[in-house]
Amino acid sequence: MGLPGSYVIATENSYVGSLVALAGGENVYEGSTEEFLTVNTEDMKNKEPDIILRTAHALPDQVMEMFNEDFATVNPYLGTDGIKPFVDVCKEEKKGLFILVKTSNPSSGDFQDQMVGDRPVYELVGEKVAQWGETCMGDDYSYVGAVVGATYPEMGKTLRKIMPKAYILVPGYGAQGGQGKDLVHFFNEDGLGAIVNSSRGIIAAYKQEKYAKFGEENFADASRAAAEDMIADITGALEAAK
């Protein structure tokens, strides 16, 4: 929490700071008797934390200006209280959000697949994404999007129906096993609405047997070939589904 250059740090004596220990981590600001400490950027760097967990606060416009991002990925676990400040920035600055709905990692079901009545949590979160998105629409799509993993195609199909006006950021293609045929229902009938991400599969393509001929020294050429194959795979799947 805090403004650019100055931060309020939650120690283990605060509720927020205590969550780090519950998650199995170690707070680099342990030892204080205070719940919160005010520190600057240099002090934070000197502590050399492996991970910095940043919370939303009452001044999201300063945060967005600090990072100068067009889109931010947001966890919906805090509910509307944790999302609304970012949605307000979306309206004012025409920025965008991707809200975690059904992520591609294997253990995502620990929470996201839990049933509330007769429906899984990810569907309920998807409904909230659609609701939040109605308040800040662009021409055809909302500024509020969702993260839905390519590794769960049937869930993606259901979520697309729940969130017809949301852009879906789709991780999990390539290295995690997602293929073009798995992504057909993530797109709308206009062929739009999904942004498919492949990181390792393209950046480190030269390590794959298929692209090993390029060698490490020509990693860029291997990445280009992998990107072209990815485009062809997804485009071909969309054409075949028509």
N, C-alpha and C positions, 0 to 999 in steps of 0.2 A: 504494500500500500504506500501511497505518497505521491509527490510530484517529481517530475524529471530532475535528477541530481540529488534528491533528498527522499529518504524512504523511512517508513515506519515498519520496523521488523517485529514480527510476532515471536516471542520467546516460548519456551516450553511451559511457562506459567499461564499462558493464555489458552483459550479453547482452540483457536486456529493453529497455534504453534504446537499444541499437544497432538494434533492429528499426524504430524510428521513422525513422531515416535510410534504411534499406533500403526502407521504404514511401514514400520521397520527402518525408518531413516534416522539420521542424527542431525539435530539443529546446530549449525555452526555458532549460534549465539547462546549456547547453553551456559549456565552459571550465574545469570543475572537473577535478581529477586523481583525485577519488574516484569509486567506482562508484555509491554511494548517498548522498543528502543528506537530512537531517531538516529539514523546513520546516513552517510553520504556514499556516493558511488565508489570512491577510492577505498573506503573501509570495507565495503562489500567485496571488492576484488581481492583485497588482502586476505580475506577469510577463505578464498578459493573454494567456494561451494561447488559441488558436482552438478546440482540442480537448483534453480531458483523458481520457487512457486509464487506466482503473482496473483493477487486477488483483485477483483473489481472493486471500485469505490465510487464516491460521489462525483468524481471529476473525470469521467471516461474520455472527454474530448482532449484533455491534456495527455492522456495515455496514448490515444490514437495518433496525436500529433507527434509524440515522442518516437513512436515506432514507424509512423508514416506508412502504414499498411493499407492496402485496398480491402483485404479480407482478413478476418481473425477467426480462429477456431475456438469455440467456447463449449465448456462442459455445462450441461443443463441441470446438474445435480442439485443446485441451489434453488431451482425453480425460477419463477418470473422475477424475483428480486435480483437474481444474478444475471438475468438476460436483458431486462428492460434498459439498463444504462447503455448497453451496446446497441440495442434496437434504436434508442433515441439518437445515437450518433449516426446510425445508418440513415435515418430520416433526414438529419440535418446536413450530413456531409456526403451522402450517397456512397457510403462505404457498405461493405457486406460482411455477413457472418456465415460460418459453417458450424452448425450445432451437432455435436456427437449424438447419433441416434442408434446405429448398429455398426460397430466398428469391426474391422477385419481380423483382429487378433483372436487366437483360439479361445482364450478365456473370457471373451466379451460376454458370453452367456451367463457368467457368474451372477451378474446383476441385470443385464439388458434382456435376458430371456425369462426372468422371473415372472410368474403369473400374478396379475392383480384381477381378481375375479376370474373371468374366462379369457382375459387378453394379456399378452406379454407387455412388459414395460416399454420395449422399443416402439410398439404401436402407439402407446399413449404419448410418448415423447414426440413421435411423428405428428400426432394430432396437434400438439402444442406448437411445433414448428410451423405447421400450416396456419395456425391461429395467429402466432406472432407475425408471420409473414404477410398476413392480410393487411396489416397496418402500414406496411412500407413496400408497396408494389412498384416495379419498374413498368416498362411497356408490356411485357408478356410474363416476366418472371419476377419473383420477390427478391429483395436484397437479403432475405433470410433464407439460407440454404441448409443442407444437412450432409452429414458424413455417413455413408452407408457402404460397407465393405463388399468388394466383388466376390469375396469368398462365401457370401450368403445370398445367392441369386434369387431363391424363392422369397426370402424376406425382402429383398430389394424390389421384387415385383409387387408385393403387398404395399410397401412403403411408397412406391411411386403413385399408386392409386390414392393413398392418404394425403400425399403432398404433391399434387399435380403442378403447382406453380413454383415449386422450390428447385433451385439448382442442387444437384446431388454431386458432392465430391466423392469419388469412388477410389479408395485405396485398395490394394490387394491384387492388382493385376500383375501378372508375370511371376516374380520371385515367390509370391505367396500362393500362386496356383490359379489365380483368376484368368479366364480366357474370354475372347470376344463373345462367344456364344452365351456366356454367363451374364453378359451386360445388356442384352437386348432390351429387357424390361426396365432398365434404369433410365432409358431415354423415353421421351414422349413420342407421339406419332409423327411429330415434325422433325424427328431426328436430332432434337436438341434437348437440353436440360441436364445432361450429365457431363462431368469433367473427370476424366479417367486419369489416375496418377500411377506411374510406374517409376520407382526410384532406382533400386538396385538393378532391376532388370535392364535398365538403359545405361546408367552411370558405369556399372561394372559388367557390361555386356561381354567384354573381351574375355572374361573368366568363364563364360559358358562355352560348352563344346561347339555349339552352332556357330559361334563367332570367334573361336580361338584362332582361326587363320589370320586374323588381323594383328594379333599380338598386342602386348601391353603398350608398346610404343605408338601404336595406331589406335588407341582406345577411342578416340573421337570418331573414327570411321566405323568402329564396331557399334558405338552408340547410335550413330546415324542409321546403320542397317537395322538395329533393333527397333528404333523408333518407326522406321518405315514399315517394318513387319507388323508392329503393333497397330499402326493405322490401317493396314490392309486387313488384319485379323478382325478388328472391330467393324470396319466398313463392310467387309464381306458378310459378317454375322447380321448386321442390320439389313443389308440387301436381301439376304436369304429369308429373313423373317417377314418380309413384306408380302 
